[in-house]
Structures are given as C-alpha cells and as structure tokens.
Amino acid sequence: MDEGLRFEEQLLALVPRLRRFAMSLSRNEADGDDLCQAALERALKSRDKWQPGTRLDSWTMTIMRNIWIDEVRIRRRRAETFAPAEAGEAVGDAGDRRIEAAVEFDNIDRAMMTLPDEQREAIALVLIEGFAYKEAADVLEIPIGTLSSRLVRGREALMQALGEVA
Amino acid sequence: MTEIDATTRMAYVDGELDEIARRRVERAIAIDPVLEEAVARDRALRERLQARFAPYAEAPVPGRFRALLAADIVPIAAASRPWRRGSRYRWAQGAAIAATLVLGLWIGRQTDAPGLVSSRNGTVVARGRLETALDTQLAATQANDAPIRIGLTFRNHDGSICRTFSGDTLQGIACRDNRRWDVARMAAGERGGSYRQASSGALVGQAQDMMAGSPFSAGEEAAARNREWK
C-alpha cells in the first residue's frame, strides 16, 4: 500500500473489504454496517497504535473482530437476562424472523448462521477474505493449529447445513 | 479414501501446503476419485462463499463511511464543550482538542480550521465555523472571501430549511433540525482534499432533488434567518 497516502485514505480504500468482513461476521446488513462504522471510528482513534509498514487491513480487521466479540457477549448476556420475562411477547417476533429468514437469506447465509462464532470468523478470514493461515491466526490471536481445526470443523458444518456430504 | 486427512486436504485447497506436501496430495488425487471429489467440494464451497460476499467488496463505499473518513470530524462530546465565542482562545482550544483526538483531519494543511462537523449515531451535524456560517451568513451579503460560502437556501420535502455550503475542505447541504444543522450531503471542498465527489454543479443538482418549491430569494433568506431558520 502506498505509504504516501493519508491514514484516512488508506482506510477508505479498505472499506469495501472491511464491509465484506463485517457482513460475514454479523447476521444482517444493518448490523454489518454498524460494525464497520464502529471499527473505522476505533481505528481512527487508535491510529497511533498502528505501525506504518505493517498491514493495515489485518490491523483494522482485528479491531473489527474484537468489537464484534464484545457485541456478541453483550447480546448474549442481555438475552440471558431478559429472555424468560419476555418469552411471551417474543412469540410473534420469532414468527416474523422466520418469515424474514425464509425470504431474505439464501442457503449460504443460513448455513453461516449455524456456525459458532469462532468457526465463522475463521471461515470468513481464510475462505472469504483470502488471508493466509498465519495472518488469520494473528488476527484471531490463536495458534495456527487451532485455526486449522476450526476451518475443518467449520467447513464440515457448512457442507452439512448446505445438504452436501461432509 | 487415501491417507490424506481433512486438515491436509483443506490446507491444500487453501494454498497452504509446501511444494512437497502439495505434490503428495496431487498424486493421491490422481488415483483416488473420492479424494478428488472431496477437493472439488471444498473448492466449490470456497467459491460459493466468495460469490455470496463479493458484492459488498464491489459496491461503492456508502456515504456514511466516506463522510467519516473524508471530513473534519471531531466527536460530539468535544464539539459540545462551551466555547468562548469569538475569542482567539476558542480557536486554540479547538485545534488542541482536534489534535489530541487525532481526528481532526487536514490539520497539517489547514491549521486555522478545527472540525467543521461532528458525528453522532450516524448523523453528521455542523459545528464551529460551519455552524456559524449556516446560522448567520446570507448569500446576498456574505464576503467574497468568506471561508465558508453559502449558496442556495430552500425548503426540503419535509418542510425543513436547507442550505448549500462550500469551503476549502468541505462542501455539502445542511438541513435545520431542532436548532442544529444536520449535514445531509457532504463532499470534499473545492480546493482541499483528494476526494472530489461532488462539483458545485453536482451539489446544485442534489439540492434540486431535495427541494420542495424554489430556492429562497434574498428577502426570504433574510426573513428565514430572523425566524431562526424555523
């Protein structure tokens, strides 16, 4: 990447890929774009921590992935706290979601949604973003062996969900 | 199937094997139709995933991200600190805050201009010099060398008053919303920045799209200012 470009210009050039990664992590476009926005804002704020000459794409995706993991934790906690009390009201909601799911998502989306987050992020980085194992493992801060086994399990689960023999 | 396990097979598809291991897998594929089929399925899955998400990487960058990365942005928390209007201290403080947050862009090129807009929940609002210009300047009477120049004033389809503006680093359209100016359209300015999304002509075109009725006359513009742009 051209180091003469301003930091913001380099980030802008990365936005298409950052959006793609955000979309593959999250479950719908609105969440994906909010995640992308949050990652860009944090990247701008933390720009002092980025070392020029290192890869800005994996640095920003690390930021994005960490924000996403935090978000997932918060949602999970919220769901645990509120789900029993709201179970009655949520019935209609779940129905709406099913209809939306049937209309909006194609098989791949549904298959991706069946994956645990740790497998989905590995699949997203390597199969969709095209990162090498080493780079993806760095983003996820896990050993390569762990990444590799998550890729195997994730792929097998995807194929099963897609109705193909794994 | 041969002795090639799933991990090795997938690493092969992902291009992660060294030369020797790769040849070993290829030799096994040549004699093992089951393995060959499994590799084809792995490749197909990769392609299917890529095809599903490729449109996001090929789509134009949405305006909200352009705005975030191409403008003078200072968080609203800093922007809403009380200024001592008109004093030199105000500018010094503005520059200091912007530099501290390292969010004020073009600071190097434009040392006298702290952020012109802030972002909150995806809405971009005018602040500082831009807000003052939108509040007070009339197209008919503004100085020729005003740092921010106001173009058209008009009502949009929601009935809010909107004004086009252009400065060195930023141009766009702002609409009045509850004593604030929401920046509805924004692009790099005529003389600054390297992203020239909208020429003045494009800005006028966008204003026309948003406009209900005609642009304000000088008299209507002045009357609207007296009513505080309601």
Interface residues (C-beta under 8 A of the other chain):
Chain A: R6 E8 E9 L11 L12 V15 P16 R17 R19 R20 M23 S24 G32 D33 C36 Q37 L40 E41 L44 K45 R47 D48 D106 I108 D109 I123 V126 L127 I128 A132 Y133 S148 S149 L151 V152 R155 E156 L158 M159 L162 E164 V165
Chain B: A6 T7 M10 A11 D14 G15 E16 R41 D42 L45 R46 R48 L49 Q50 R52 F53 A54 Y56 A57 E58 A59 V61 P62 R64 F65 R66 L68 L69 A70 I73 L101 V102 L103 L105 G122 S194 Y195
